Amino acid sequence: MIDIESFRIEVRSFFDERFELRDPETDDERENVIVRAPEGHDVLLERGRTLQRDLASAGLSGVDIPERYGGRGLTHAHAEVIDEELSRYDAPSLRPLGIGMHLAVATLLASGSDEQRRRYLPALISADEQWCQLFSEPDAGSDLVSLRTRAIRDGDEWVIDGQKVWSSFAAHAHFGLLLARTDPDAPKPQLGITMFVLPMDAPGVTVRPLVDIVGGRHFNEVFLEGVRVGDDAVIGAVHQGWGVSQGTLGGERSGYMGGSGHGRRRRQVVDAARRFGALGDPLTRQRMMQVVTAECVLEWVRDRYVGGSLAGGNPAAGSMMKLAAGTLEQVCSELITDIAGVRGLAWEPGDRDGDRFSHDVNASRHGRIAGGTHEIQRNLLGERVLGLPREPR
């Protein structure tokens, strides 16, 4: 197996041939995944796909996935090298493909059949197919166990009816990870849920884009009316989808960095303070150091989670990262807005998006909701990591 430093040289060579390095003294905001114009959203997606196709051609996509499924059979540490090096370059964002490459890949490797892995993983690695997550519903977001989407067996098929919402990038996805209730009479509601692979072009699937508080167009609502899938679409065992989903959600929470990591947040606040003449203000410097400290702690927590030592390897420890990242995202955006003063609340027509600081404050609210609210994360940590009594219902 190639050692980490030799692999880093290989990865750096790939990026050097294609992209310019970022200026480390300025805010390194990459192409924003939350774009206002539909054509900008489409361009963002296509640039991400193009980059991942190029990475795949060079053997640098899905490097920690076993070779028999189209990967390179290396370690997660090798995959981290790609993320670290990518952050140094003025390159497209791979975030629109993250649901597939992180959540779908992890779920299929953990709970999918060998046939499912051979069918779906190579196309994920090559960016030929994109995935979305179909968990949340209008009345079952953070309280996922209350989901109402039904899947009823009809011979060797399942007929699915229901509605999903807040499904990121569903309008461009080929497949979705779908949770549906298959046993409404189960003694516990979580025991009657099954996870399916849903073809997004199946008859009866309707996707409607949603525009969020800051004009982003990556959210969608998905309607399911008499959608039919076969038994080969079940991931894991029938009625055991709740357990499968906990692995998916753990990966989502542990992988959520809210745009932080690799020093990005500390560069942002330093750049803002320098631009608006606040570097010498004692209170601003104190708040800046709080951001620096919080981002360093988040990076250390991430490394311990990846290494399996966080909370003794408890899978619920991913909630710790979700809490830390979401809080840091909000604190950082609020500090930059305060530093900018009046410019933090209004802008001139034509200003670059990076100068629309109130936009980032609004966008930071996503991090306190997506993947389960912060209140839910604290409950999970209290009950599953600290062993505290369940919150009264």
DRENDO-1510 file (C-alpha; in Angstrom, 1 decimal, always signed):
<recs>
REC; n; res; u; v; w
REC; 1; MET; +0.0; +0.0; +0.0 .
REC; 2; ILE; +1.3; +3.5; -0.9 .
REC; 3; ASP; +2.4; +5.5; +2.1 .
REC; 4; ILE; +0.6; +8.7; +3.0 .
REC; 5; GLU; +3.4; +11.1; +2.0 .
REC; 6; SER; +3.9; +9.5; -1.4 .
REC; 7; PHE; +0.2; +9.6; -1.9 .
REC; 8; ARG; +0.1; +13.3; -1.0 .
REC; 9; ILE; +2.7; +14.0; -3.7 .
REC; 10; GLU; +0.5; +12.2; -6.2 .
REC; 11; VAL; -2.6; +14.1; -5.1 .
REC; 12; ARG; -0.8; +17.5; -5.1 .
REC; 13; SER; +0.5; +16.8; -8.6 .
REC; 14; PHE; -3.1; +16.2; -9.8 .
REC; 15; PHE; -4.3; +19.5; -8.4 .
REC; 16; ASP; -1.2; +21.5; -9.5 .
REC; 17; GLU; -1.9; +20.6; -13.1 .
REC; 18; ARG; -5.4; +21.9; -13.0 .
REC; 19; PHE; -5.9; +24.7; -10.4 .
REC; 20; GLU; -4.2; +27.7; -8.8 .
REC; 21; LEU; -3.4; +27.7; -5.1 .
REC; 22; ARG; -5.7; +29.9; -2.9 .
REC; 23; ASP; -4.3; +33.0; -1.3 .
REC; 24; PRO; -3.9; +31.9; +2.4 .
REC; 25; GLU; -4.2; +35.5; +3.5 .
REC; 26; THR; -7.8; +35.9; +2.3 .
REC; 27; ASP; -11.1; +34.2; +2.8 .
REC; 28; ASP; -11.1; +31.0; +0.8 .
REC; 29; GLU; -14.8; +30.8; +0.1 .
REC; 30; ARG; -15.2; +28.3; -2.6 .
REC; 31; GLU; -18.0; +28.2; -5.1 .
REC; 32; ASN; -21.0; +28.4; -2.7 .
REC; 33; VAL; -23.4; +25.4; -2.8 .
REC; 34; ILE; -26.2; +27.8; -2.0 .
REC; 35; VAL; -26.6; +29.8; -5.2 .
REC; 36; ARG; -29.5; +31.9; -6.1 .
REC; 37; ALA; -29.9; +31.5; -9.9 .
REC; 38; PRO; -31.0; +28.1; -11.3 .
REC; 39; GLU; -28.3; +28.3; -14.0 .
REC; 40; GLY; -25.7; +28.9; -11.3 .
REC; 41; HIS; -26.9; +25.9; -9.4 .
REC; 42; ASP; -26.6; +23.7; -12.5 .
REC; 43; VAL; -23.1; +25.0; -13.2 .
REC; 44; LEU; -22.0; +24.2; -9.7 .
REC; 45; LEU; -23.3; +20.7; -10.0 .
REC; 46; GLU; -21.6; +20.1; -13.3 .
REC; 47; ARG; -18.3; +21.5; -12.2 .
REC; 48; GLY; -18.4; +19.1; -9.2 .
REC; 49; ARG; -19.2; +16.2; -11.4 .
REC; 50; THR; -16.4; +17.1; -13.8 .
REC; 51; LEU; -13.9; +17.3; -11.0 .
REC; 52; GLN; -14.9; +13.9; -9.6 .
REC; 53; ARG; -14.8; +12.3; -13.0 .
REC; 54; ASP; -11.2; +13.6; -13.4 .
REC; 55; LEU; -10.4; +12.3; -9.9 .
REC; 56; ALA; -11.8; +8.9; -10.8 .
REC; 57; SER; -9.8; +8.7; -14.0 .
REC; 58; ALA; -6.7; +9.4; -12.0 .
REC; 59; GLY; -7.6; +6.8; -9.3 .
REC; 60; LEU; -8.3; +9.5; -6.7 .
REC; 61; SER; -12.0; +9.0; -6.2 .
REC; 62; GLY; -13.3; +6.6; -3.5 .
REC; 63; VAL; -9.8; +5.7; -2.6 .
REC; 64; ASP; -10.8; +4.0; +0.7 .
REC; 65; ILE; -13.4; +1.8; -1.0 .
REC; 66; PRO; -12.4; -1.8; -1.7 .
REC; 67; GLU; -11.0; -2.5; -5.1 .
REC; 68; ARG; -13.6; -5.0; -6.0 .
REC; 69; TYR; -16.2; -2.2; -5.9 .
REC; 70; GLY; -14.2; +0.2; -8.0 .
REC; 71; GLY; -12.1; +1.9; -5.3 .
REC; 72; ARG; -8.5; +1.7; -4.6 .
REC; 73; GLY; -8.5; -0.2; -1.3 .
REC; 74; LEU; -6.6; +2.4; +0.7 .
REC; 75; THR; -7.4; +3.9; +4.1 .
REC; 76; HIS; -9.6; +6.7; +5.3 .
REC; 77; ALA; -6.4; +8.6; +6.1 .
REC; 78; HIS; -5.6; +8.5; +2.3 .
REC; 79; ALA; -9.1; +9.9; +1.6 .
REC; 80; GLU; -8.4; +12.7; +4.1 .
REC; 81; VAL; -5.3; +13.7; +2.2 .
REC; 82; ILE; -7.5; +14.5; -0.9 .
REC; 83; ASP; -9.8; +16.7; +1.2 .
REC; 84; GLU; -6.9; +18.5; +2.8 .
REC; 85; GLU; -5.2; +19.1; -0.6 .
REC; 86; LEU; -8.4; +20.1; -2.3 .
REC; 87; SER; -8.9; +22.8; +0.3 .
REC; 88; ARG; -5.6; +24.5; -0.8 .
REC; 89; TYR; -6.7; +25.1; -4.4 .
REC; 90; ASP; -9.2; +27.3; -6.2 .
REC; 91; ALA; -11.2; +24.2; -7.3 .
REC; 92; PRO; -14.9; +23.4; -7.7 .
REC; 93; SER; -16.7; +22.1; -4.6 .
REC; 94; LEU; -17.5; +18.3; -4.4 .
REC; 95; ARG; -20.2; +19.0; -1.8 .
REC; 96; PRO; -23.1; +18.4; -4.2 .
REC; 97; LEU; -21.9; +14.8; -4.5 .
REC; 98; GLY; -21.3; +14.4; -0.8 .
REC; 99; ILE; -24.6; +12.5; -0.1 .
REC; 100; GLY; -23.6; +9.8; -2.5 .
REC; 101; MET; -19.9; +9.6; -1.7 .
REC; 102; HIS; -20.4; +9.8; +2.1 .
REC; 103; LEU; -23.8; +8.7; +3.1 .
REC; 104; ALA; -24.8; +6.3; +0.3 .
REC; 105; VAL; -21.3; +4.7; +0.1 .
REC; 106; ALA; -21.1; +4.2; +3.9 .
REC; 107; THR; -24.6; +2.7; +4.0 .
REC; 108; LEU; -24.1; +0.3; +1.1 .
REC; 109; LEU; -20.7; -0.8; +2.5 .
REC; 110; ALA; -22.2; -1.4; +6.0 .
REC; 111; SER; -25.6; -2.9; +5.1 .
REC; 112; GLY; -26.0; -3.4; +1.4 .
REC; 113; SER; -25.7; -6.7; -0.4 .
REC; 114; ASP; -22.7; -7.6; -2.4 .
REC; 115; GLU; -24.8; -7.3; -5.5 .
REC; 116; GLN; -25.9; -3.8; -4.5 .
REC; 117; ARG; -22.4; -2.7; -3.8 .
REC; 118; ARG; -21.2; -4.0; -7.2 .
REC; 119; ARG; -24.1; -2.3; -9.0 .
REC; 120; TYR; -24.0; +1.2; -7.3 .
REC; 121; LEU; -20.5; +1.9; -5.9 .
REC; 122; PRO; -18.5; +2.1; -9.2 .
REC; 123; ALA; -21.1; +4.6; -10.7 .
REC; 124; LEU; -20.9; +6.7; -7.5 .
REC; 125; ILE; -17.1; +6.8; -7.6 .
REC; 126; SER; -17.1; +7.9; -11.3 .
REC; 127; ALA; -19.8; +10.5; -10.8 .
REC; 128; ASP; -22.0; +8.7; -13.4 .
REC; 129; GLU; -24.8; +8.6; -10.8 .
REC; 130; GLN; -25.8; +11.0; -8.1 .
REC; 131; TRP; -27.7; +10.2; -4.9 .
REC; 132; CYS; -30.0; +11.9; -2.4 .
REC; 133; GLN; -31.3; +11.1; +1.0 .
REC; 134; LEU; -35.1; +10.7; +1.5 .
REC; 135; PHE; -35.6; +10.6; +5.3 .
REC; 136; SER; -37.3; +13.8; +6.5 .
REC; 137; GLU; -41.0; +14.4; +6.1 .
REC; 138; PRO; -43.3; +17.4; +6.7 .
REC; 139; ASP; -44.2; +15.9; +10.1 .
REC; 140; ALA; -41.1; +13.9; +10.7 .
REC; 141; GLY; -37.9; +15.8; +10.5 .
REC; 142; SER; -35.7; +15.4; +13.6 .
REC; 143; ASP; -38.4; +13.1; +15.0 .
REC; 144; LEU; -37.7; +10.6; +12.2 .
REC; 145; VAL; -39.3; +7.7; +14.0 .
REC; 146; SER; -42.7; +9.4; +13.2 .
REC; 147; LEU; -42.4; +9.0; +9.5 .
REC; 148; ARG; -45.6; +8.2; +7.6 .
REC; 149; THR; -44.4; +7.2; +4.1 .
REC; 150; ARG; -45.7; +3.6; +3.6 .
REC; 151; ALA; -44.3; +0.7; +1.6 .
REC; 152; ILE; -46.8; -2.2; +1.2 .
REC; 153; ARG; -45.8; -5.5; -0.2 .
REC; 154; ASP; -47.5; -6.6; -3.4 .
REC; 155; GLY; -46.2; -10.0; -4.5 .
REC; 156; ASP; -42.4; -9.6; -5.0 .
REC; 157; GLU; -42.7; -5.8; -5.2 .
REC; 158; TRP; -43.3; -2.9; -2.7 .
REC; 159; VAL; -45.7; -0.1; -3.4 .
REC; 160; ILE; -44.6; +3.2; -1.8 .
REC; 161; ASP; -46.8; +6.2; -1.0 .
REC; 162; GLY; -45.8; +9.3; +0.9 .
REC; 163; GLN; -43.9; +12.6; +0.9 .
REC; 164; LYS; -40.3; +13.6; +1.7 .
REC; 165; VAL; -39.0; +17.1; +2.2 .
REC; 166; TRP; -35.6; +19.0; +2.6 .
REC; 167; SER; -34.0; +16.4; +0.2 .
REC; 168; SER; -30.8; +18.1; -0.9 .
REC; 169; PHE; -30.0; +17.8; -4.6 .
REC; 170; ALA; -32.9; +15.4; -5.2 .
REC; 171; ALA; -33.8; +17.1; -8.4 .
REC; 172; HIS; -30.5; +16.0; -9.9 .
REC; 173; ALA; -30.2; +12.6; -8.3 .
REC; 174; HIS; -30.5; +9.2; -10.0 .
REC; 175; PHE; -31.2; +7.3; -6.8 .
REC; 176; GLY; -32.2; +8.0; -3.2 .
REC; 177; LEU; -31.8; +6.3; +0.2 .
REC; 178; LEU; -35.5; +6.0; +1.2 .
REC; 179; LEU; -37.0; +5.2; +4.6 .
REC; 180; ALA; -40.6; +3.9; +4.6 .
REC; 181; ARG; -42.8; +2.2; +7.2 .
REC; 182; THR; -43.4; -1.4; +6.3 .
REC; 183; ASP; -45.0; -2.7; +9.5 .
REC; 184; PRO; -47.5; -0.2; +11.0 .
REC; 185; ASP; -48.4; -2.7; +13.7 .
REC; 186; ALA; -44.8; -3.2; +15.0 .
REC; 187; PRO; -44.6; -3.0; +18.9 .
REC; 188; LYS; -42.2; -0.2; +18.6 .
REC; 189; PRO; -42.4; +2.3; +15.7 .
REC; 190; GLN; -38.7; +2.0; +14.8 .
REC; 191; LEU; -39.1; -1.7; +14.4 .
REC; 192; GLY; -41.4; -1.4; +11.4 .
REC; 193; ILE; -39.2; +0.7; +9.1 .
REC; 194; THR; -37.3; -0.4; +6.0 .
REC; 195; MET; -34.6; +1.3; +3.9 .
REC; 196; PHE; -34.9; +1.1; +0.1 .
REC; 197; VAL; -32.9; +2.2; -2.9 .
REC; 198; LEU; -35.3; +4.4; -4.8 .
REC; 199; PRO; -34.8; +5.1; -8.6 .
REC; 200; MET; -35.6; +8.8; -8.8 .
REC; 201; ASP; -37.0; +8.4; -12.4 .
REC; 202; ALA; -39.5; +5.6; -11.3 .
REC; 203; PRO; -43.1; +6.2; -12.3 .
REC; 204; GLY; -44.9; +8.0; -9.4 .
REC; 205; VAL; -41.9; +10.0; -8.2 .
REC; 206; THR; -42.3; +13.8; -8.4 .
REC; 207; VAL; -39.6; +16.2; -7.3 .
REC; 208; ARG; -40.3; +19.9; -6.7 .
REC; 209; PRO; -37.4; +22.3; -5.9 .
REC; 210; LEU; -37.7; +24.6; -2.8 .
REC; 211; VAL; -36.0; +28.0; -2.3 .
REC; 212; ASP; -34.6; +28.5; +1.2 .
REC; 213; ILE; -34.2; +31.6; +3.3 .
REC; 214; VAL; -31.0; +32.7; +1.5 .
REC; 215; GLY; -32.2; +31.8; -2.1 .
REC; 216; GLY; -30.6; +28.4; -2.2 .
REC; 217; ARG; -32.1; +25.9; -4.6 .
REC; 218; HIS; -30.6; +22.6; -3.4 .
REC; 219; PHE; -33.6; +21.6; -1.2 .
REC; 220; ASN; -36.5; +19.7; -2.7 .
REC; 221; GLU; -39.8; +18.0; -1.7 .
REC; 222; VAL; -40.5; +14.6; -3.2 .
REC; 223; PHE; -43.9; +13.1; -3.7 .
REC; 224; LEU; -44.3; +9.3; -4.0 .
REC; 225; GLU; -47.5; +7.9; -5.5 .
REC; 226; GLY; -47.8; +4.2; -6.1 .
REC; 227; VAL; -44.1; +3.9; -6.7 .
REC; 228; ARG; -43.0; +0.2; -7.2 .
REC; 229; VAL; -39.7; -1.3; -6.3 .
REC; 230; GLY; -38.5; -4.9; -6.0 .
REC; 231; ASP; -37.1; -6.8; -3.1 .
REC; 232; ASP; -33.6; -6.2; -4.5 .
REC; 233; ALA; -34.1; -2.5; -3.5 .
REC; 234; VAL; -34.2; -3.3; +0.2 .
REC; 235; ILE; -31.0; -2.3; +2.0 .
REC; 236; GLY; -30.4; -4.6; +5.0 .
REC; 237; ALA; -33.3; -6.6; +6.3 .
REC; 238; VAL; -37.0; -5.8; +6.0 .
REC; 239; HIS; -38.4; -3.9; +9.0 .
REC; 240; GLN; -34.8; -3.2; +10.2 .
REC; 241; GLY; -34.2; +0.1; +8.4 .
REC; 242; TRP; -34.1; +2.1; +11.6 .
REC; 243; GLY; -30.8; +0.4; +12.5 .
REC; 244; VAL; -29.5; +0.9; +9.0 .
REC; 245; SER; -30.4; +4.6; +9.1 .
REC; 246; GLN; -28.6; +5.2; +12.3 .
REC; 247; GLY; -25.4; +4.4; +10.6 .
REC; 248; THR; -26.3; +6.7; +7.7 .
REC; 249; LEU; -27.2; +9.5; +10.1 .
REC; 250; GLY; -24.0; +9.0; +12.2 .
REC; 251; GLY; -22.0; +9.4; +9.0 .
REC; 252; GLU; -23.9; +12.6; +8.1 .
REC; 253; ARG; -23.4; +14.1; +11.5 .
REC; 254; SER; -19.8; +13.1; +11.8 .
REC; 255; GLY; -19.1; +14.4; +8.3 .
REC; 256; TYR; -20.7; +17.7; +8.8 .
REC; 257; MET; -18.1; +20.5; +9.2 .
REC; 258; GLY; -20.3; +23.4; +8.2 .
REC; 259; GLY; -17.6; +24.8; +5.9 .
REC; 260; SER; -15.1; +24.6; +8.8 .
REC; 261; GLY; -11.8; +22.8; +9.0 .
REC; 262; HIS; -8.4; +23.2; +7.4 .
REC; 263; GLY; -8.3; +26.6; +9.1 .
REC; 264; ARG; -11.0; +28.2; +7.0 .
REC; 265; ARG; -13.0; +29.8; +9.7 .
REC; 266; ARG; -10.0; +31.4; +11.3 .
REC; 267; ARG; -8.9; +32.8; +8.0 .
REC; 268; GLN; -12.3; +34.2; +7.5 .
REC; 269; VAL; -12.4; +36.2; +10.7 .
REC; 270; VAL; -8.8; +37.4; +10.4 .
REC; 271; ASP; -9.5; +38.6; +6.8 .
REC; 272; ALA; -12.7; +40.4; +8.0 .
REC; 273; ALA; -10.9; +42.1; +10.9 .
REC; 274; ARG; -8.1; +43.2; +8.6 .
REC; 275; ARG; -10.4; +44.6; +5.9 .
REC; 276; PHE; -12.6; +46.6; +8.3 .
REC; 277; GLY; -9.8; +47.8; +10.6 .
REC; 278; ALA; -10.8; +45.8; +13.7 .
REC; 279; LEU; -7.5; +43.9; +14.3 .
REC; 280; GLY; -6.6; +46.2; +17.1 .
REC; 281; ASP; -9.9; +46.0; +19.0 .
REC; 282; PRO; -9.5; +43.9; +22.2 .
REC; 283; LEU; -13.1; +42.6; +22.2 .
REC; 284; THR; -12.9; +41.6; +18.6 .
REC; 285; ARG; -9.6; +39.9; +19.1 .
REC; 286; GLN; -11.0; +37.9; +22.0 .
REC; 287; ARG; -14.0; +36.8; +19.9 .
REC; 288; MET; -11.6; +35.9; +17.1 .
REC; 289; MET; -9.6; +33.7; +19.4 .
REC; 290; GLN; -12.9; +31.9; +20.4 .
REC; 291; VAL; -13.4; +31.1; +16.8 .
REC; 292; VAL; -9.8; +29.9; +16.4 .
REC; 293; THR; -10.1; +27.7; +19.5 .
REC; 294; ALA; -13.4; +26.3; +18.5 .
REC; 295; GLU; -12.2; +25.3; +15.0 .
REC; 296; CYS; -9.1; +23.7; +16.4 .
REC; 297; VAL; -11.2; +21.7; +18.8 .
REC; 298; LEU; -13.6; +20.7; +16.0 .
REC; 299; GLU; -10.6; +19.4; +13.9 .
REC; 300; TRP; -9.3; +17.4; +16.9 .
REC; 301; VAL; -12.7; +15.9; +17.5 .
REC; 302; ARG; -13.0; +15.0; +13.9 .
REC; 303; ASP; -9.6; +13.3; +13.9 .
REC; 304; ARG; -10.5; +11.3; +17.1 .
REC; 305; TYR; -13.9; +10.3; +15.5 .
REC; 306; VAL; -12.2; +9.1; +12.4 .
REC; 307; GLY; -9.6; +7.3; +14.4 .
REC; 308; GLY; -12.3; +5.5; +16.4 .
REC; 309; SER; -11.2; +6.9; +19.8 .
REC; 310; LEU; -13.9; +9.5; +20.3 .
REC; 311; ALA; -16.3; +8.4; +23.2 .
REC; 312; GLY; -14.8; +4.9; +23.0 .
REC; 313; GLY; -16.0; +4.5; +19.4 .
REC; 314; ASN; -19.6; +5.1; +20.2 .
REC; 315; PRO; -21.4; +5.8; +16.9 .
REC; 316; ALA; -23.6; +8.5; +18.5 .
REC; 317; ALA; -20.4; +10.5; +19.1 .
REC; 318; GLY; -20.9; +11.9; +15.6 .
REC; 319; SER; -23.5; +14.2; +17.2 .
REC; 320; MET; -20.6; +15.9; +19.0 .
REC; 321; MET; -19.1; +16.9; +15.7 .
REC; 322; LYS; -22.5; +18.1; +14.4 .
REC; 323; LEU; -23.0; +20.3; +17.5 .
REC; 324; ALA; -19.5; +21.7; +17.4 .
REC; 325; ALA; -19.5; +22.5; +13.6 .
REC; 326; GLY; -23.0; +24.0; +13.6 .
REC; 327; THR; -22.3; +26.2; +16.6 .
REC; 328; LEU; -19.0; +27.4; +15.1 .
REC; 329; GLU; -20.6; +28.2; +11.8 .
REC; 330; GLN; -23.1; +30.4; +13.4 .
REC; 331; VAL; -20.7; +32.1; +15.8 .
REC; 332; CYS; -18.2; +32.8; +13.0 .
REC; 333; SER; -20.8; +34.3; +10.7 .
REC; 334; GLU; -22.2; +36.5; +13.5 .
REC; 335; LEU; -18.8; +37.8; +14.4 .
REC; 336; ILE; -17.9; +38.7; +10.8 .
REC; 337; THR; -21.2; +40.5; +10.5 .
REC; 338; ASP; -20.5; +42.5; +13.6 .
REC; 339; ILE; -17.0; +43.4; +12.4 .
REC; 340; ALA; -18.4; +44.6; +9.1 .
REC; 341; GLY; -20.9; +46.9; +10.8 .
REC; 342; VAL; -23.4; +48.5; +8.4 .
REC; 343; ARG; -21.8; +46.6; +5.5 .
REC; 344; GLY; -22.9; +43.5; +7.4 .
REC; 345; LEU; -26.5; +44.4; +7.0 .
REC; 346; ALA; -26.7; +45.8; +3.5 .
REC; 347; TRP; -24.7; +45.7; +0.3 .
REC; 348; GLU; -24.5; +47.5; -3.1 .
REC; 349; PRO; -25.9; +45.8; -6.2 .
REC; 350; GLY; -23.1; +43.8; -7.9 .
REC; 351; ASP; -21.2; +43.1; -4.7 .
REC; 352; ARG; -19.7; +39.7; -4.6 .
REC; 353; ASP; -21.5; +37.1; -2.5 .
REC; 354; GLY; -18.6; +37.0; -0.1 .
REC; 355; ASP; -19.5; +40.6; +1.0 .
REC; 356; ARG; -23.1; +39.7; +1.8 .
REC; 357; PHE; -22.4; +38.9; +5.4 .
REC; 358; SER; -26.0; +38.7; +6.5 .
REC; 359; HIS; -26.5; +35.9; +3.9 .
REC; 360; ASP; -24.0; +33.8; +5.8 .
REC; 361; VAL; -25.8; +34.5; +9.1 .
REC; 362; ASN; -29.0; +33.2; +7.7 .
REC; 363; ALA; -27.3; +30.3; +6.0 .
REC; 364; SER; -25.7; +29.3; +9.3 .
REC; 365; ARG; -29.2; +28.4; +10.6 .
REC; 366; HIS; -29.1; +25.4; +8.4 .
REC; 367; GLY; -26.4; +23.8; +10.5 .
REC; 368; ARG; -28.6; +23.9; +13.6 .
REC; 369; ILE; -31.4; +21.9; +11.8 .
REC; 370; ALA; -30.0; +19.7; +9.0 .
REC; 371; GLY; -29.3; +16.1; +10.1 .
REC; 372; GLY; -31.2; +16.6; +13.3 .
REC; 373; THR; -31.6; +19.7; +15.4 .
REC; 374; HIS; -29.0; +20.6; +18.0 .
REC; 375; GLU; -31.6; +19.7; +20.7 .
REC; 376; ILE; -31.8; +16.2; +19.2 .
REC; 377; GLN; -28.0; +15.9; +19.1 .
REC; 378; ARG; -27.8; +16.8; +22.8 .
REC; 379; ASN; -30.4; +14.1; +23.6 .
REC; 380; LEU; -28.4; +11.5; +21.7 .
REC; 381; LEU; -25.2; +12.4; +23.4 .
REC; 382; GLY; -26.9; +12.4; +26.8 .
REC; 383; GLU; -28.7; +9.1; +26.4 .
REC; 384; ARG; -26.3; +7.1; +24.2 .
REC; 385; VAL; -22.9; +8.4; +25.2 .
REC; 386; LEU; -23.3; +9.6; +28.8 .
REC; 387; GLY; -25.9; +7.0; +29.7 .
REC; 388; LEU; -28.3; +9.6; +31.2 .
REC; 389; PRO; -32.1; +8.8; +31.5 .
REC; 390; ARG; -34.3; +9.4; +28.5 .
REC; 391; GLU; -36.0; +12.8; +28.3 .
REC; 392; PRO; -39.6; +12.5; +29.4 .
REC; 393; ARG; -42.0; +12.0; +26.5 .
</recs>
